[in-house]
Amino acid sequence: MKSNTPRHAFHYAPFRHLFFARTLTVLGNSVAPVALAFAVLDMGGSAADLGVVVAARSLFNVLFLLFGGVLADRYSRNRVLLLSSLVAALSQSCVAWLVLEQAATLITLAMLSAVNGAAAGIALPASSALVPQTVPAPKLRQANAFIQSGVYGGTIIGASLGGILTSSLGAGWGLAVDALGFALAAPLYYAVRTGAQAAASAATLWQDLRDGWREF
């Protein structure tokens, strides 16, 4: 007798939406540093200038991971991901426009890079915490394996794609394609429909942040 239980996690629409949205996000986060590096160097920037821009993104990415975890516990996770994707798409669109118009400066690139890094930091805890809500418990291990495959594949492909796009189309258009990837991820995150999320703690946002920092 055949079982009616789905064999694959991809049978569940919420997981499919989350998988493809997260893969697009990882692709964008991998393309961004490469395209930014070319943009800084095309401006005549030095290795130190490039280090400032990349460090701004990395620093804000790490700083906002804790904040992202608190938001993921207190608010709808798919909406947190939707907003972070929109912010990332907007910031990268601004960078692309500035680079294409040859109006970019080191300060503007560093600031917008920091915004993009913060958006990525906020998204990561929410996307990880959302996986168990998209599939039944017996399919969770399989779902996590698919997600990790998408992360690893997206990281490798994104870095290569960043180099190809930037070398063939230019840094500005490479960043524009990057922004498009974040924009495409946003409706997919919005389409992730899951069961009710556990109630947030009665503590304030800042109390949760302090507790999280203490645990860290």
N, C-alpha and C positions, 0 to 999 in steps of 0.2 A: 504494500500500500504506500503510495507516494505521500510525502509530507507536504502540507501547504505552507510550511514555514519558508520564507525567502532565504535563498542561499547566500546572497551578497548584501553588504551594507548599502550598495548603490540602489537597491530596490526602494529605499526610503527617500522620498523627495527632499526632506529637510537636510539629510546628509549630503545628497548630491549638490544641492545649492551651496552648502557650507564648503564642501571639498573644492568645487571650482572657484568659489569666491576666494578662499584662502590661497589657492594656487596662484590666482591672478595677483593677489596681494604680495605673495612671496616673490613672484616674478618682478613686480614693480619695485619692491624693496631691494632686489638684486640689480636691476637696471639702473636705479637712481645713483648709486655711488660712482659707477663707471661713467655715466653721462655727465654727472657733475664734475668729475675729474677732467674730462675733456673740455667742459665749458670753462673751467678755471684756467686751464693751460692755454686755451684758445684766446683768452683775454690777455694773455701775457703774464699770468700769475706765476709765482715761484712755487717751489715744493712746499715752502712754509705756508703760503697762501692756501694751497690745496689741503694741507694738514689742518688748517683752521676750519675750513668748510666741512671736511669729513668729520673732524672731531666734534663740531657743533651738532651734527646729526647723531653721532654715536652717543654723545653725552646725554642729550635730551631723550634719546631712545631708552637708555638705561634708567634715567631719572623718572620717567613716566610709566615704567613697568609696574611699580608699586601702586601708583594712582590708578592705572588701568585695572589692576586686580580688585581694588576697592569698588570702582565703578561697576565691574562685572558682577560683584556680589550684591550691589544695591539696586541696579537698574536692569532693564531688559537688555540682554546681551546682544541680540541681533540689532537692536537700535544703537547700542554703543559702537558696534562694528560698522553699521551704516554711516554714522556720523564721522567716525575716524577715516573711513574710505573717502567720504566727500571732502574732508579737510585735506587729506593727502592728495586727492585729485586737484583740488583748487590750488594748493601750494605748488605742486609740480607744474600746473598750467601757468601760474605766474612766473615761475623760473623759466619755463620754455619761452614764454612771450618776451621776457627781458633778454634772454640770450639771443633769440631770433632778431629782436630789434636793436641788438648790440647796446643795450642800456643797462646791462647787469653790472653790478659792482661787487666787490668782495663782501661788503657788509650785507647787501641784500641777499646774496647767495647763501651766506652763513645763517642769516635769520630765517629764510625760507627753508633751508636745509634742517634747521632746528625744529621748525614746525612739522616738517615731514617725519623727522625722527620721533617726535612726541606722539604723533598720530600712530606710528607703527608700534610704539611702546604701549599705548593704550589698547591697541587692537589685540595684541598677543594673548594676554590672560583671558579675555572674553572669548576668543576663538577656541582656545584650548578647553575652557570650561563648558563650552557649548556642545562639544562632541558627544558627551554622554546623554544629552537631551535629544539627540537626533536619531538614535538607534536604540533598540532594546538591549538590555544588558548582555545577552549571549553574543551579540554582534559587536560589542564595544572593542574587543581586542582587534578584530578585523578592521573596524572603522579607524582606529588609531594607526594601524599599519598603513592603510591607504593615505591617511593624512600625512604621516611622516614621509611616505614615498613622494607625495606631492610637494612637500617642503624641500626635500633633498633635490628632487628633480627640478623644481622651480628655481632653486638657488643656483644650480649649475647652468641651466638653460638661460636664466635671467642675466647672469654675468656675461655669458657668451653673446646673448642677444643685445645687451647693452653695447658691447664692443662693435658688433656688426652694424647696428642702427647708427651709432655715432660716427663710425668711420665712413659709412656709405651715405647717410643723409645729413650728418652734422649733429652737434650736441643738442641744438635747440629742438630739432625734430625728434631726436631720440628721447628727450625729456617729454615732448608732446605725446609720443606713443606711450611712455611711462604713465603719464597722467590719464590717458585713455584706459589703461589697464585698471587703475584704481576706480575710475568712473564706472567701468563695467562690473566691478566687484560689488559696488554699492547696492544695486537692485537685487543681486543674488543674496546678499546678506539680509536684505529686507524680506525676501521670500522665505527665509528660514522660519518656519512655524513650529514651535515646540510646546510641550506641556508647561504648566505653571512653574515658575521659578520659586525656589525657597525664599521665604520672607527675609528681608534684610534685618540686620541687627538694629536694636534701638539706639545704638551709639551714633554719635555724629560722624560725619565724613572725616573730620580731622582726628577724632579719636581712633577711628579705624586705621587711618594712615599712621598714627603714632604706634598703634599695636602692631601693625605690619612691619614698621621699621624696627621695632623692638625684637620681633621674631627674626627679622633678617640679620 
